Amino acid sequence: MKTTRAIVTAAALFTLGVSSMAAQAPAQPRPPQGFAAYLQGQYATVKRNISGSAEKMPAEHFAYKPVPEVMTYGELISHVLETQYSYCNVVKGGQSPVAGKDFKKVTDKLALIQLVKDSFAYCDDAFANLSDANALEMITVGVAPNQRQIARANQLTQLVVHGNEHYGNLITYMRTKGIVPPSSAQ
């Protein structure tokens, strides 16, 4: 009986040891990530944060601004979207779908949320079609005499940078109203 108990105990300890060793085994290294995949991931984060910011702020606070010299919450979101359309339009080419529209006049929360969805939908394929092979292709920015050539990825990188910059502003607005921003609520 003592021998059986000792064998069972030894087997249990051995099993625990093997399980523990398996849990401590080094994880498989991730495959290399190219620039395009990295930028697409950054865009997904900006999309989640800006969209979440529009949805989380109560409608009555879209006219809020912490000091008179800055944009309202709604104007700040509108600014991000207008600029985003501009960056993506340069990459996609053709006539801008928002030419002549003044986003700052949109103050209703539901209308702004729709603009957020539309803006990201417009940019989604610009990012989806980005590859390591075409990221450095030159595209034309501006009009003569201020026209210049830049890499496709430059425009999309700037969109991510601009979105993150203003997401930082949106965080401040949300925090002053006691709202946890999307990136902190995860």
N, C-alpha and C positions, 0 to 999 in steps of 0.2 A: 504494500500500500504506500509506504514511504517512497519507494522507488518510482512508482507510478506518479505520485504527486511531484516528485523532483523532475521527472521527465516532462510532465505537463507544464510545470513552472519554467523549465529551461526552454521549452518550445515557445511559450508565450513571450519570454524575454527576447528570444531570438527573433520572433516575428516583429516585436516592437522595435528592435534594433534595426532590422531591415527596413521597416516602414519609416523610421526616423532618418536613415541614410538616404532613402529615396526622396524624402521631402527636402533634404539638404543638397541634393544634386544640383549642379549649376544649370541654370536655365539655358535653353538653346539661344544662341545669339540671333538677334533680329537680322533679317536680310537688309542689305544696304538700301537707303532711301535716297532717291534722286531729288533734285531741286524741285521739280514739278510736283511730286507727291508731298513734299514738305509744304510747299506754298498752298496746295489744295487743303491740307490739314489746317493750316493757319486760317484760311478763308472759312472753313467750316466752323472754327471757333468764333471768328468775328460774326458770322451769320447767326450762330446760336446766341451770342451775347447781345447783339443789337436787337434781334427779334425778341428775345426774352425781356430786354429793357422796355421795349414798346408795350409789351403785354403786361408786365408787372406793375408799371406805374398807373395808379388810379387816374381816371379821365380828368378829375378836377385838378390834378397837378400838372397837366400838360402845359398850362400857362405859367407855371412856377419858374422863377429864376432867382437864384440866391442873392444877387445884387443887381441893381438897375443896368449896369454896363454890359451884361452878358445876355446871350440868347435864352429864350424860354426852353423848357424841356422839349416841347414839340418842335420848336425851331431848330434845336440842335439835332434832333433825329432827322428832320427834313434836310438839313445841311449835309448830313452823312449820306443820305440817299441821293441827293442831287449830284454830289461829288462822285459817288459810286457809279451812277449812270454814265457820267462823263468819262471816267477811267475805262469802264467796260466798252463804251461806244468806240473809243479809240482802238481798242483791241479788235472789236467785232467789225468795225467799219460801217459805212452806210449812214443814213439819216438817224439821228437820235430819236427814240420814241417819246422823249419828253421835251423836245425842242419847244420853246415858247411857254412852257408850263412853269408856274411859280409855286414851288412846294411850300414856301413859307406861309402862304395863305391857307394851307390845310392845317386846321387846329383840332379837328375832331379825332378822338382816339381811334375809333374804328376805321376812319378814312386813312389815318397814318399807319395803322397796322396793315391795311391793304397795300399802301405804298411800300412798306417794308417788304412784304411778300413779293410784290411785283418787281421791286428793285433787285432783290436777290435772285428771283427767277430769271431776270434779264442777264445777270452776271454768271449764273450757274454754269452755262455751257462755255463761257470764256475760260473758266477755270477747268472744267471737265476736259476741254480740248487742249489744254496746256500739256506739253510733254517736254522731256529733257531735250529732245531733238529740236523743237520749235521755240523753246523759251528764249533763245538768243536771236531769233529772227528779228530783223529791223522793221519797225512800223513808223509811219509818219505821224507826228504830233504837231498840232498848230496849223496856222495858215501863213502864207507868205506875207511879209518877209520874215516872220518869226517861226518858220517851219523848221523842224529838226527831226532826226532819226534817232529812235531809242529802241532798246530791246523790248519785245512783247512782255517779258517777265517783269520789266521795270514798272510798267503801268499797273500790273496786278499786285506787285509787291507794294507799291504806293497805296493801292486801295486797302490792303491789309493794315499798313502802317496808319493810314488816316482813320480807318475804322477803330483800331485799337486806341489811338490817341483820344478820339471823342468818346469811346466807351469809358475811358477814365473820367471824363467830364460827367457822363451820365451816372456813373457810380456815385460821384459826389452829390449830385442832385438827389438820387435815391436815398443815400445814407442820411441826408439832412431831413428827409421825410420818414425816416425809420424803416425803410424798405431794404431788404437784403438783395443785393444785385445777383443776377443769374450765375455769374462765375463763382460766387461765394455760397450759393444755395445748393450746389451739387454735392 
